[in-house]
Amino acid sequence: MSQTYEGNCFCGAVELTVTGEPVAAGFCHCSSCRSWAAAPVNAFTLWKPEAVKITKGEGNVGVYHKTERSYRKFCKICGGHLLTDHPLWGLVDVYAATIPTYRHEPKLHVNYQETVLRIKDGLPKMRDMPKEMGGSGETLPEEDPVDTAGRAALRNRGRAKVEA
């Protein structure tokens, strides 16, 4: 029997379930996801559309799409983010934070070239997206979380002259 996970928006007016296991799970570092999530990274879980069901408050679900790739859905009452339909890929991203009973087990990072938060966790860091999703399929090296600019700032700390 497939596992079912329940989730809801911030105020609880919209509820959803996802059933089975996601097609993929990871972290997105693109500027759109960061801006939408108001966070330095978005924890995603990609599901087949038939695995995702709005079980309460469907009339309270609003949609915003900046591009044809992503239809972001949210609660019209509280503004709480729910999921993003990705019609070109035939997948739905239910944000990991939306389904608290689901144990997020990320397998990769996508759009890492746009990161503002380097994460050293041993997972593959895709420059953009996997080839099968229209990306380059290129991976980036996992660097020390303190990047080159950060190391330079640390070296120069205390060397700056204070002028009166």
Phi and psi in radians as a Rosetta constraint file:
Dihedral C 1 N 2 CA 2 C 2 CIRCULARHARMONIC -1.301 0.35
Dihedral N 2 CA 2 C 2 N 3 CIRCULARHARMONIC 2.528 0.35
Dihedral C 2 N 3 CA 3 C 3 CIRCULARHARMONIC -1.316 0.35
Dihedral N 3 CA 3 C 3 N 4 CIRCULARHARMONIC 2.435 0.35
Dihedral C 3 N 4 CA 4 C 4 CIRCULARHARMONIC -2.044 0.35
Dihedral N 4 CA 4 C 4 N 5 CIRCULARHARMONIC 2.319 0.35
Dihedral C 4 N 5 CA 5 C 5 CIRCULARHARMONIC -1.998 0.35
Dihedral N 5 CA 5 C 5 N 6 CIRCULARHARMONIC 2.411 0.35
Dihedral C 5 N 6 CA 6 C 6 CIRCULARHARMONIC -1.902 0.35
Dihedral N 6 CA 6 C 6 N 7 CIRCULARHARMONIC 2.573 0.35
Dihedral C 6 N 7 CA 7 C 7 CIRCULARHARMONIC -2.642 0.35
Dihedral N 7 CA 7 C 7 N 8 CIRCULARHARMONIC 3.027 0.35
Dihedral C 7 N 8 CA 8 C 8 CIRCULARHARMONIC -2.785 0.35
Dihedral N 8 CA 8 C 8 N 9 CIRCULARHARMONIC 2.973 0.35
Dihedral C 8 N 9 CA 9 C 9 CIRCULARHARMONIC -1.318 0.35
Dihedral N 9 CA 9 C 9 N 10 CIRCULARHARMONIC -3.080 0.35
Dihedral C 9 N 10 CA 10 C 10 CIRCULARHARMONIC -1.089 0.35
Dihedral N 10 CA 10 C 10 N 11 CIRCULARHARMONIC -0.706 0.35
Dihedral C 10 N 11 CA 11 C 11 CIRCULARHARMONIC -1.644 0.35
Dihedral N 11 CA 11 C 11 N 12 CIRCULARHARMONIC -0.206 0.35
Dihedral C 11 N 12 CA 12 C 12 CIRCULARHARMONIC 1.566 0.35
Dihedral N 12 CA 12 C 12 N 13 CIRCULARHARMONIC 0.031 0.35
Dihedral C 12 N 13 CA 13 C 13 CIRCULARHARMONIC -1.211 0.35
Dihedral N 13 CA 13 C 13 N 14 CIRCULARHARMONIC -0.467 0.35
Dihedral C 13 N 14 CA 14 C 14 CIRCULARHARMONIC -2.061 0.35
Dihedral N 14 CA 14 C 14 N 15 CIRCULARHARMONIC 2.271 0.35
Dihedral C 14 N 15 CA 15 C 15 CIRCULARHARMONIC -2.178 0.35
Dihedral N 15 CA 15 C 15 N 16 CIRCULARHARMONIC 2.654 0.35
Dihedral C 15 N 16 CA 16 C 16 CIRCULARHARMONIC -2.529 0.35
Dihedral N 16 CA 16 C 16 N 17 CIRCULARHARMONIC 2.852 0.35
Dihedral C 16 N 17 CA 17 C 17 CIRCULARHARMONIC -2.296 0.35
Dihedral N 17 CA 17 C 17 N 18 CIRCULARHARMONIC 2.648 0.35
Dihedral C 17 N 18 CA 18 C 18 CIRCULARHARMONIC -2.211 0.35
Dihedral N 18 CA 18 C 18 N 19 CIRCULARHARMONIC 2.464 0.35
Dihedral C 18 N 19 CA 19 C 19 CIRCULARHARMONIC -2.181 0.35
Dihedral N 19 CA 19 C 19 N 20 CIRCULARHARMONIC 2.416 0.35
Dihedral C 19 N 20 CA 20 C 20 CIRCULARHARMONIC 1.656 0.35
Dihedral N 20 CA 20 C 20 N 21 CIRCULARHARMONIC -2.519 0.35
Dihedral C 20 N 21 CA 21 C 21 CIRCULARHARMONIC -2.181 0.35
Dihedral N 21 CA 21 C 21 N 22 CIRCULARHARMONIC 2.584 0.35
Dihedral C 21 N 22 CA 22 C 22 CIRCULARHARMONIC -1.187 0.35
Dihedral N 22 CA 22 C 22 N 23 CIRCULARHARMONIC 2.719 0.35
Dihedral C 22 N 23 CA 23 C 23 CIRCULARHARMONIC -1.219 0.35
Dihedral N 23 CA 23 C 23 N 24 CIRCULARHARMONIC -0.613 0.35
Dihedral C 23 N 24 CA 24 C 24 CIRCULARHARMONIC -2.731 0.35
Dihedral N 24 CA 24 C 24 N 25 CIRCULARHARMONIC 2.750 0.35
Dihedral C 24 N 25 CA 25 C 25 CIRCULARHARMONIC -2.591 0.35
Dihedral N 25 CA 25 C 25 N 26 CIRCULARHARMONIC 2.459 0.35
Dihedral C 25 N 26 CA 26 C 26 CIRCULARHARMONIC -3.088 0.35
Dihedral N 26 CA 26 C 26 N 27 CIRCULARHARMONIC -2.664 0.35
Dihedral C 26 N 27 CA 27 C 27 CIRCULARHARMONIC -2.235 0.35
Dihedral N 27 CA 27 C 27 N 28 CIRCULARHARMONIC 2.296 0.35
Dihedral C 27 N 28 CA 28 C 28 CIRCULARHARMONIC -1.831 0.35
Dihedral N 28 CA 28 C 28 N 29 CIRCULARHARMONIC 2.352 0.35
Dihedral C 28 N 29 CA 29 C 29 CIRCULARHARMONIC -1.950 0.35
Dihedral N 29 CA 29 C 29 N 30 CIRCULARHARMONIC 0.159 0.35
Dihedral C 29 N 30 CA 30 C 30 CIRCULARHARMONIC -1.184 0.35
Dihedral N 30 CA 30 C 30 N 31 CIRCULARHARMONIC 2.698 0.35
Dihedral C 30 N 31 CA 31 C 31 CIRCULARHARMONIC -1.118 0.35
Dihedral N 31 CA 31 C 31 N 32 CIRCULARHARMONIC -0.579 0.35
Dihedral C 31 N 32 CA 32 C 32 CIRCULARHARMONIC -1.135 0.35
Dihedral N 32 CA 32 C 32 N 33 CIRCULARHARMONIC -0.823 0.35
Dihedral C 32 N 33 CA 33 C 33 CIRCULARHARMONIC -1.130 0.35
Dihedral N 33 CA 33 C 33 N 34 CIRCULARHARMONIC -0.712 0.35
Dihedral C 33 N 34 CA 34 C 34 CIRCULARHARMONIC -1.094 0.35
Dihedral N 34 CA 34 C 34 N 35 CIRCULARHARMONIC -0.768 0.35
Dihedral C 34 N 35 CA 35 C 35 CIRCULARHARMONIC -1.149 0.35
Dihedral N 35 CA 35 C 35 N 36 CIRCULARHARMONIC -0.807 0.35
Dihedral C 35 N 36 CA 36 C 36 CIRCULARHARMONIC -1.074 0.35
Dihedral N 36 CA 36 C 36 N 37 CIRCULARHARMONIC -0.733 0.35
Dihedral C 36 N 37 CA 37 C 37 CIRCULARHARMONIC -1.453 0.35
Dihedral N 37 CA 37 C 37 N 38 CIRCULARHARMONIC -0.196 0.35
Dihedral C 37 N 38 CA 38 C 38 CIRCULARHARMONIC 0.928 0.35
Dihedral N 38 CA 38 C 38 N 39 CIRCULARHARMONIC 0.791 0.35
Dihedral C 38 N 39 CA 39 C 39 CIRCULARHARMONIC -2.599 0.35
Dihedral N 39 CA 39 C 39 N 40 CIRCULARHARMONIC 2.807 0.35
Dihedral C 39 N 40 CA 40 C 40 CIRCULARHARMONIC -1.295 0.35
Dihedral N 40 CA 40 C 40 N 41 CIRCULARHARMONIC -0.200 0.35
Dihedral C 40 N 41 CA 41 C 41 CIRCULARHARMONIC -2.782 0.35
Dihedral N 41 CA 41 C 41 N 42 CIRCULARHARMONIC 2.661 0.35
Dihedral C 41 N 42 CA 42 C 42 CIRCULARHARMONIC -2.041 0.35
Dihedral N 42 CA 42 C 42 N 43 CIRCULARHARMONIC 2.191 0.35
Dihedral C 42 N 43 CA 43 C 43 CIRCULARHARMONIC -1.466 0.35
Dihedral N 43 CA 43 C 43 N 44 CIRCULARHARMONIC 1.987 0.35
Dihedral C 43 N 44 CA 44 C 44 CIRCULARHARMONIC -1.892 0.35
Dihedral N 44 CA 44 C 44 N 45 CIRCULARHARMONIC 2.670 0.35
Dihedral C 44 N 45 CA 45 C 45 CIRCULARHARMONIC -2.355 0.35
Dihedral N 45 CA 45 C 45 N 46 CIRCULARHARMONIC 2.128 0.35
Dihedral C 45 N 46 CA 46 C 46 CIRCULARHARMONIC -1.755 0.35
Dihedral N 46 CA 46 C 46 N 47 CIRCULARHARMONIC 2.216 0.35
Dihedral C 46 N 47 CA 47 C 47 CIRCULARHARMONIC -2.184 0.35
Dihedral N 47 CA 47 C 47 N 48 CIRCULARHARMONIC 2.687 0.35
Dihedral C 47 N 48 CA 48 C 48 CIRCULARHARMONIC -1.202 0.35
Dihedral N 48 CA 48 C 48 N 49 CIRCULARHARMONIC 2.503 0.35
Dihedral C 48 N 49 CA 49 C 49 CIRCULARHARMONIC -0.949 0.35
Dihedral N 49 CA 49 C 49 N 50 CIRCULARHARMONIC -0.629 0.35
Dihedral C 49 N 50 CA 50 C 50 CIRCULARHARMONIC -1.195 0.35
Dihedral N 50 CA 50 C 50 N 51 CIRCULARHARMONIC -0.235 0.35
Dihedral C 50 N 51 CA 51 C 51 CIRCULARHARMONIC -1.499 0.35
Dihedral N 51 CA 51 C 51 N 52 CIRCULARHARMONIC -0.190 0.35
Dihedral C 51 N 52 CA 52 C 52 CIRCULARHARMONIC -1.942 0.35
Dihedral N 52 CA 52 C 52 N 53 CIRCULARHARMONIC 2.230 0.35
Dihedral C 52 N 53 CA 53 C 53 CIRCULARHARMONIC -2.348 0.35
Dihedral N 53 CA 53 C 53 N 54 CIRCULARHARMONIC 2.290 0.35
Dihedral C 53 N 54 CA 54 C 54 CIRCULARHARMONIC -1.441 0.35
Dihedral N 54 CA 54 C 54 N 55 CIRCULARHARMONIC 2.096 0.35
Dihedral C 54 N 55 CA 55 C 55 CIRCULARHARMONIC -1.807 0.35
Dihedral N 55 CA 55 C 55 N 56 CIRCULARHARMONIC -0.220 0.35
Dihedral C 55 N 56 CA 56 C 56 CIRCULARHARMONIC -2.706 0.35
Dihedral N 56 CA 56 C 56 N 57 CIRCULARHARMONIC 2.417 0.35
Dihedral C 56 N 57 CA 57 C 57 CIRCULARHARMONIC 1.339 0.35
Dihedral N 57 CA 57 C 57 N 58 CIRCULARHARMONIC 0.490 0.35
Dihedral C 57 N 58 CA 58 C 58 CIRCULARHARMONIC -0.968 0.35
Dihedral N 58 CA 58 C 58 N 59 CIRCULARHARMONIC -0.562 0.35
Dihedral C 58 N 59 CA 59 C 59 CIRCULARHARMONIC -1.211 0.35
Dihedral N 59 CA 59 C 59 N 60 CIRCULARHARMONIC -0.242 0.35
Dihedral C 59 N 60 CA 60 C 60 CIRCULARHARMONIC -1.661 0.35
Dihedral N 60 CA 60 C 60 N 61 CIRCULARHARMONIC 0.122 0.35
Dihedral C 60 N 61 CA 61 C 61 CIRCULARHARMONIC -1.606 0.35
Dihedral N 61 CA 61 C 61 N 62 CIRCULARHARMONIC 2.116 0.35
Dihedral C 61 N 62 CA 62 C 62 CIRCULARHARMONIC -1.743 0.35
Dihedral N 62 CA 62 C 62 N 63 CIRCULARHARMONIC 2.817 0.35
Dihedral C 62 N 63 CA 63 C 63 CIRCULARHARMONIC -2.314 0.35
Dihedral N 63 CA 63 C 63 N 64 CIRCULARHARMONIC 2.392 0.35
Dihedral C 63 N 64 CA 64 C 64 CIRCULARHARMONIC -2.311 0.35
Dihedral N 64 CA 64 C 64 N 65 CIRCULARHARMONIC 2.293 0.35
Dihedral C 64 N 65 CA 65 C 65 CIRCULARHARMONIC -2.338 0.35
Dihedral N 65 CA 65 C 65 N 66 CIRCULARHARMONIC 2.115 0.35
Dihedral C 65 N 66 CA 66 C 66 CIRCULARHARMONIC -1.413 0.35
Dihedral N 66 CA 66 C 66 N 67 CIRCULARHARMONIC -0.608 0.35
Dihedral C 66 N 67 CA 67 C 67 CIRCULARHARMONIC -2.375 0.35
Dihedral N 67 CA 67 C 67 N 68 CIRCULARHARMONIC 2.969 0.35
Dihedral C 67 N 68 CA 68 C 68 CIRCULARHARMONIC -1.259 0.35
Dihedral N 68 CA 68 C 68 N 69 CIRCULARHARMONIC -0.165 0.35
Dihedral C 68 N 69 CA 69 C 69 CIRCULARHARMONIC -1.388 0.35
Dihedral N 69 CA 69 C 69 N 70 CIRCULARHARMONIC -0.477 0.35
Dihedral C 69 N 70 CA 70 C 70 CIRCULARHARMONIC -2.411 0.35
Dihedral N 70 CA 70 C 70 N 71 CIRCULARHARMONIC 2.106 0.35
Dihedral C 70 N 71 CA 71 C 71 CIRCULARHARMONIC -1.920 0.35
Dihedral N 71 CA 71 C 71 N 72 CIRCULARHARMONIC 1.733 0.35
Dihedral C 71 N 72 CA 72 C 72 CIRCULARHARMONIC -1.471 0.35
Dihedral N 72 CA 72 C 72 N 73 CIRCULARHARMONIC 2.263 0.35
Dihedral C 72 N 73 CA 73 C 73 CIRCULARHARMONIC -2.009 0.35
Dihedral N 73 CA 73 C 73 N 74 CIRCULARHARMONIC 2.468 0.35
Dihedral C 73 N 74 CA 74 C 74 CIRCULARHARMONIC -2.563 0.35
Dihedral N 74 CA 74 C 74 N 75 CIRCULARHARMONIC 2.875 0.35
Dihedral C 74 N 75 CA 75 C 75 CIRCULARHARMONIC -1.402 0.35
Dihedral N 75 CA 75 C 75 N 76 CIRCULARHARMONIC 2.227 0.35
Dihedral C 75 N 76 CA 76 C 76 CIRCULARHARMONIC -1.251 0.35
Dihedral N 76 CA 76 C 76 N 77 CIRCULARHARMONIC -0.293 0.35
Dihedral C 76 N 77 CA 77 C 77 CIRCULARHARMONIC -1.477 0.35
Dihedral N 77 CA 77 C 77 N 78 CIRCULARHARMONIC -0.957 0.35
Dihedral C 77 N 78 CA 78 C 78 CIRCULARHARMONIC -1.812 0.35
Dihedral N 78 CA 78 C 78 N 79 CIRCULARHARMONIC -0.207 0.35
Dihedral C 78 N 79 CA 79 C 79 CIRCULARHARMONIC 1.433 0.35
Dihedral N 79 CA 79 C 79 N 80 CIRCULARHARMONIC 0.009 0.35
Dihedral C 79 N 80 CA 80 C 80 CIRCULARHARMONIC -1.079 0.35
Dihedral N 80 CA 80 C 80 N 81 CIRCULARHARMONIC 2.338 0.35
Dihedral C 80 N 81 CA 81 C 81 CIRCULARHARMONIC -1.336 0.35
Dihedral N 81 CA 81 C 81 N 82 CIRCULARHARMONIC 2.455 0.35
Dihedral C 81 N 82 CA 82 C 82 CIRCULARHARMONIC -2.026 0.35
Dihedral N 82 CA 82 C 82 N 83 CIRCULARHARMONIC -1.016 0.35
Dihedral C 82 N 83 CA 83 C 83 CIRCULARHARMONIC -2.872 0.35
Dihedral N 83 CA 83 C 83 N 84 CIRCULARHARMONIC 2.990 0.35
Dihedral C 83 N 84 CA 84 C 84 CIRCULARHARMONIC -2.294 0.35
Dihedral N 84 CA 84 C 84 N 85 CIRCULARHARMONIC 2.148 0.35
Dihedral C 84 N 85 CA 85 C 85 CIRCULARHARMONIC -1.391 0.35
Dihedral N 85 CA 85 C 85 N 86 CIRCULARHARMONIC 2.330 0.35
Dihedral C 85 N 86 CA 86 C 86 CIRCULARHARMONIC -2.061 0.35
Dihedral N 86 CA 86 C 86 N 87 CIRCULARHARMONIC 1.431 0.35
Dihedral C 86 N 87 CA 87 C 87 CIRCULARHARMONIC -1.094 0.35
Dihedral N 87 CA 87 C 87 N 88 CIRCULARHARMONIC -0.556 0.35
Dihedral C 87 N 88 CA 88 C 88 CIRCULARHARMONIC -1.159 0.35
Dihedral N 88 CA 88 C 88 N 89 CIRCULARHARMONIC -0.475 0.35
Dihedral C 88 N 89 CA 89 C 89 CIRCULARHARMONIC -1.745 0.35
Dihedral N 89 CA 89 C 89 N 90 CIRCULARHARMONIC -0.186 0.35
Dihedral C 89 N 90 CA 90 C 90 CIRCULARHARMONIC 1.155 0.35
Dihedral N 90 CA 90 C 90 N 91 CIRCULARHARMONIC 0.630 0.35
Dihedral C 90 N 91 CA 91 C 91 CIRCULARHARMONIC -2.371 0.35
Dihedral N 91 CA 91 C 91 N 92 CIRCULARHARMONIC 2.786 0.35
Dihedral C 91 N 92 CA 92 C 92 CIRCULARHARMONIC -2.173 0.35
Dihedral N 92 CA 92 C 92 N 93 CIRCULARHARMONIC 2.231 0.35
Dihedral C 92 N 93 CA 93 C 93 CIRCULARHARMONIC -1.624 0.35
Dihedral N 93 CA 93 C 93 N 94 CIRCULARHARMONIC 1.910 0.35
Dihedral C 93 N 94 CA 94 C 94 CIRCULARHARMONIC -1.707 0.35
Dihedral N 94 CA 94 C 94 N 95 CIRCULARHARMONIC 2.001 0.35
Dihedral C 94 N 95 CA 95 C 95 CIRCULARHARMONIC -0.987 0.35
Dihedral N 95 CA 95 C 95 N 96 CIRCULARHARMONIC 2.338 0.35
Dihedral C 95 N 96 CA 96 C 96 CIRCULARHARMONIC -0.950 0.35
Dihedral N 96 CA 96 C 96 N 97 CIRCULARHARMONIC -0.624 0.35
Dihedral C 96 N 97 CA 97 C 97 CIRCULARHARMONIC -1.192 0.35
Dihedral N 97 CA 97 C 97 N 98 CIRCULARHARMONIC -0.354 0.35
Dihedral C 97 N 98 CA 98 C 98 CIRCULARHARMONIC -1.334 0.35
Dihedral N 98 CA 98 C 98 N 99 CIRCULARHARMONIC -0.426 0.35
Dihedral C 98 N 99 CA 99 C 99 CIRCULARHARMONIC -2.068 0.35
Dihedral N 99 CA 99 C 99 N 100 CIRCULARHARMONIC 1.404 0.35
Dihedral C 99 N 100 CA 100 C 100 CIRCULARHARMONIC -1.090 0.35
Dihedral N 100 CA 100 C 100 N 101 CIRCULARHARMONIC -0.390 0.35
Dihedral C 100 N 101 CA 101 C 101 CIRCULARHARMONIC -1.445 0.35
Dihedral N 101 CA 101 C 101 N 102 CIRCULARHARMONIC -0.192 0.35
Dihedral C 101 N 102 CA 102 C 102 CIRCULARHARMONIC -1.429 0.35
Dihedral N 102 CA 102 C 102 N 103 CIRCULARHARMONIC 2.307 0.35
Dihedral C 102 N 103 CA 103 C 103 CIRCULARHARMONIC -1.570 0.35
Dihedral N 103 CA 103 C 103 N 104 CIRCULARHARMONIC 1.876 0.35
Dihedral C 103 N 104 CA 104 C 104 CIRCULARHARMONIC -1.196 0.35
Dihedral N 104 CA 104 C 104 N 105 CIRCULARHARMONIC 2.089 0.35
Dihedral C 104 N 105 CA 105 C 105 CIRCULARHARMONIC -2.142 0.35
Dihedral N 105 CA 105 C 105 N 106 CIRCULARHARMONIC 1.459 0.35
Dihedral C 105 N 106 CA 106 C 106 CIRCULARHARMONIC -1.126 0.35
Dihedral N 106 CA 106 C 106 N 107 CIRCULARHARMONIC 2.555 0.35
Dihedral C 106 N 107 CA 107 C 107 CIRCULARHARMONIC -2.008 0.35
Dihedral N 107 CA 107 C 107 N 108 CIRCULARHARMONIC -0.285 0.35
Dihedral C 107 N 108 CA 108 C 108 CIRCULARHARMONIC -2.885 0.35
Dihedral N 108 CA 108 C 108 N 109 CIRCULARHARMONIC 2.954 0.35
Dihedral C 108 N 109 CA 109 C 109 CIRCULARHARMONIC -1.984 0.35
Dihedral N 109 CA 109 C 109 N 110 CIRCULARHARMONIC 2.407 0.35
Dihedral C 109 N 110 CA 110 C 110 CIRCULARHARMONIC -2.057 0.35
Dihedral N 110 CA 110 C 110 N 111 CIRCULARHARMONIC 2.718 0.35
Dihedral C 110 N 111 CA 111 C 111 CIRCULARHARMONIC 0.977 0.35
Dihedral N 111 CA 111 C 111 N 112 CIRCULARHARMONIC 0.690 0.35
Dihedral C 111 N 112 CA 112 C 112 CIRCULARHARMONIC -1.206 0.35
Dihedral N 112 CA 112 C 112 N 113 CIRCULARHARMONIC -0.354 0.35
Dihedral C 112 N 113 CA 113 C 113 CIRCULARHARMONIC -1.100 0.35
Dihedral N 113 CA 113 C 113 N 114 CIRCULARHARMONIC -0.324 0.35
Dihedral C 113 N 114 CA 114 C 114 CIRCULARHARMONIC -1.741 0.35
Dihedral N 114 CA 114 C 114 N 115 CIRCULARHARMONIC 0.086 0.35
Dihedral C 114 N 115 CA 115 C 115 CIRCULARHARMONIC -1.064 0.35
Dihedral N 115 CA 115 C 115 N 116 CIRCULARHARMONIC 2.565 0.35
Dihedral C 115 N 116 CA 116 C 116 CIRCULARHARMONIC -2.029 0.35
Dihedral N 116 CA 116 C 116 N 117 CIRCULARHARMONIC -0.024 0.35
Dihedral C 116 N 117 CA 117 C 117 CIRCULARHARMONIC -2.417 0.35
Dihedral N 117 CA 117 C 117 N 118 CIRCULARHARMONIC 1.766 0.35
Dihedral C 117 N 118 CA 118 C 118 CIRCULARHARMONIC -1.273 0.35
Dihedral N 118 CA 118 C 118 N 119 CIRCULARHARMONIC 2.349 0.35
Dihedral C 118 N 119 CA 119 C 119 CIRCULARHARMONIC -2.188 0.35
Dihedral N 119 CA 119 C 119 N 120 CIRCULARHARMONIC 2.085 0.35
Dihedral C 119 N 120 CA 120 C 120 CIRCULARHARMONIC -1.728 0.35
Dihedral N 120 CA 120 C 120 N 121 CIRCULARHARMONIC 1.677 0.35
Dihedral C 120 N 121 CA 121 C 121 CIRCULARHARMONIC -2.335 0.35
Dihedral N 121 CA 121 C 121 N 122 CIRCULARHARMONIC 0.071 0.35
Dihedral C 121 N 122 CA 122 C 122 CIRCULARHARMONIC 1.432 0.35
Dihedral N 122 CA 122 C 122 N 123 CIRCULARHARMONIC -0.058 0.35
Dihedral C 122 N 123 CA 123 C 123 CIRCULARHARMONIC -1.436 0.35
Dihedral N 123 CA 123 C 123 N 124 CIRCULARHARMONIC 2.665 0.35
Dihedral C 123 N 124 CA 124 C 124 CIRCULARHARMONIC -1.063 0.35
Dihedral N 124 CA 124 C 124 N 125 CIRCULARHARMONIC 2.453 0.35
Dihedral C 124 N 125 CA 125 C 125 CIRCULARHARMONIC -1.952 0.35
Dihedral N 125 CA 125 C 125 N 126 CIRCULARHARMONIC 1.751 0.35
Dihedral C 125 N 126 CA 126 C 126 CIRCULARHARMONIC -1.325 0.35
Dihedral N 126 CA 126 C 126 N 127 CIRCULARHARMONIC 2.306 0.35
Dihedral C 126 N 127 CA 127 C 127 CIRCULARHARMONIC -0.943 0.35
Dihedral N 127 CA 127 C 127 N 128 CIRCULARHARMONIC -0.870 0.35
Dihedral C 127 N 128 CA 128 C 128 CIRCULARHARMONIC -2.265 0.35
Dihedral N 128 CA 128 C 128 N 129 CIRCULARHARMONIC -1.667 0.35
Dihedral C 128 N 129 CA 129 C 129 CIRCULARHARMONIC -2.237 0.35
Dihedral N 129 CA 129 C 129 N 130 CIRCULARHARMONIC 2.833 0.35
Dihedral C 129 N 130 CA 130 C 130 CIRCULARHARMONIC -1.076 0.35
Dihedral N 130 CA 130 C 130 N 131 CIRCULARHARMONIC 2.671 0.35
Dihedral C 130 N 131 CA 131 C 131 CIRCULARHARMONIC -0.961 0.35
Dihedral N 131 CA 131 C 131 N 132 CIRCULARHARMONIC -0.733 0.35
Dihedral C 131 N 132 CA 132 C 132 CIRCULARHARMONIC -1.140 0.35
Dihedral N 132 CA 132 C 132 N 133 CIRCULARHARMONIC -0.183 0.35
Dihedral C 132 N 133 CA 133 C 133 CIRCULARHARMONIC -1.927 0.35
Dihedral N 133 CA 133 C 133 N 134 CIRCULARHARMONIC 0.254 0.35
Dihedral C 133 N 134 CA 134 C 134 CIRCULARHARMONIC 1.616 0.35
Dihedral N 134 CA 134 C 134 N 135 CIRCULARHARMONIC 0.098 0.35
Dihedral C 134 N 135 CA 135 C 135 CIRCULARHARMONIC -1.619 0.35
Dihedral N 135 CA 135 C 135 N 136 CIRCULARHARMONIC -3.039 0.35
Dihedral C 135 N 136 CA 136 C 136 CIRCULARHARMONIC -1.354 0.35
Dihedral N 136 CA 136 C 136 N 137 CIRCULARHARMONIC -0.422 0.35
Dihedral C 136 N 137 CA 137 C 137 CIRCULARHARMONIC 1.347 0.35
Dihedral N 137 CA 137 C 137 N 138 CIRCULARHARMONIC 0.026 0.35
Dihedral C 137 N 138 CA 138 C 138 CIRCULARHARMONIC -1.347 0.35
Dihedral N 138 CA 138 C 138 N 139 CIRCULARHARMONIC 2.488 0.35
Dihedral C 138 N 139 CA 139 C 139 CIRCULARHARMONIC -1.875 0.35
Dihedral N 139 CA 139 C 139 N 140 CIRCULARHARMONIC 2.696 0.35
Dihedral C 139 N 140 CA 140 C 140 CIRCULARHARMONIC -1.880 0.35
Dihedral N 140 CA 140 C 140 N 141 CIRCULARHARMONIC 2.661 0.35
Dihedral C 140 N 141 CA 141 C 141 CIRCULARHARMONIC -1.195 0.35
Dihedral N 141 CA 141 C 141 N 142 CIRCULARHARMONIC 2.555 0.35
Dihedral C 141 N 142 CA 142 C 142 CIRCULARHARMONIC -1.404 0.35
Dihedral N 142 CA 142 C 142 N 143 CIRCULARHARMONIC 2.070 0.35
Dihedral C 142 N 143 CA 143 C 143 CIRCULARHARMONIC -1.785 0.35
Dihedral N 143 CA 143 C 143 N 144 CIRCULARHARMONIC 2.902 0.35
Dihedral C 143 N 144 CA 144 C 144 CIRCULARHARMONIC -1.032 0.35
Dihedral N 144 CA 144 C 144 N 145 CIRCULARHARMONIC 2.431 0.35
Dihedral C 144 N 145 CA 145 C 145 CIRCULARHARMONIC -0.962 0.35
Dihedral N 145 CA 145 C 145 N 146 CIRCULARHARMONIC -0.462 0.35
Dihedral C 145 N 146 CA 146 C 146 CIRCULARHARMONIC -1.541 0.35
Dihedral N 146 CA 146 C 146 N 147 CIRCULARHARMONIC 1.824 0.35
Dihedral C 146 N 147 CA 147 C 147 CIRCULARHARMONIC -1.297 0.35
Dihedral N 147 CA 147 C 147 N 148 CIRCULARHARMONIC -3.112 0.35
Dihedral C 147 N 148 CA 148 C 148 CIRCULARHARMONIC -0.986 0.35
Dihedral N 148 CA 148 C 148 N 149 CIRCULARHARMONIC -0.813 0.35
Dihedral C 148 N 149 CA 149 C 149 CIRCULARHARMONIC -1.109 0.35
Dihedral N 149 CA 149 C 149 N 150 CIRCULARHARMONIC -0.691 0.35
Dihedral C 149 N 150 CA 150 C 150 CIRCULARHARMONIC -1.131 0.35
Dihedral N 150 CA 150 C 150 N 151 CIRCULARHARMONIC -0.697 0.35
Dihedral C 150 N 151 CA 151 C 151 CIRCULARHARMONIC -1.126 0.35
Dihedral N 151 CA 151 C 151 N 152 CIRCULARHARMONIC -0.713 0.35
Dihedral C 151 N 152 CA 152 C 152 CIRCULARHARMONIC -1.101 0.35
Dihedral N 152 CA 152 C 152 N 153 CIRCULARHARMONIC -0.729 0.35
Dihedral C 152 N 153 CA 153 C 153 CIRCULARHARMONIC -1.108 0.35
Dihedral N 153 CA 153 C 153 N 154 CIRCULARHARMONIC -0.692 0.35
Dihedral C 153 N 154 CA 154 C 154 CIRCULARHARMONIC -1.151 0.35
Dihedral N 154 CA 154 C 154 N 155 CIRCULARHARMONIC -0.716 0.35
Dihedral C 154 N 155 CA 155 C 155 CIRCULARHARMONIC -1.099 0.35
Dihedral N 155 CA 155 C 155 N 156 CIRCULARHARMONIC -0.669 0.35
Dihedral C 155 N 156 CA 156 C 156 CIRCULARHARMONIC -1.518 0.35
Dihedral N 156 CA 156 C 156 N 157 CIRCULARHARMONIC -0.102 0.35
Dihedral C 156 N 157 CA 157 C 157 CIRCULARHARMONIC -1.055 0.35
Dihedral N 157 CA 157 C 157 N 158 CIRCULARHARMONIC 2.300 0.35
Dihedral C 157 N 158 CA 158 C 158 CIRCULARHARMONIC 1.512 0.35
Dihedral N 158 CA 158 C 158 N 159 CIRCULARHARMONIC -0.188 0.35
Dihedral C 158 N 159 CA 159 C 159 CIRCULARHARMONIC -1.582 0.35
Dihedral N 159 CA 159 C 159 N 160 CIRCULARHARMONIC -0.268 0.35
Dihedral C 159 N 160 CA 160 C 160 CIRCULARHARMONIC -1.194 0.35
Dihedral N 160 CA 160 C 160 N 161 CIRCULARHARMONIC 2.412 0.35
Dihedral C 160 N 161 CA 161 C 161 CIRCULARHARMONIC -1.529 0.35
Dihedral N 161 CA 161 C 161 N 162 CIRCULARHARMONIC 2.436 0.35
Dihedral C 161 N 162 CA 162 C 162 CIRCULARHARMONIC -1.750 0.35
Dihedral N 162 CA 162 C 162 N 163 CIRCULARHARMONIC 2.112 0.35
Dihedral C 162 N 163 CA 163 C 163 CIRCULARHARMONIC -1.783 0.35
Dihedral N 163 CA 163 C 163 N 164 CIRCULARHARMONIC 2.378 0.35
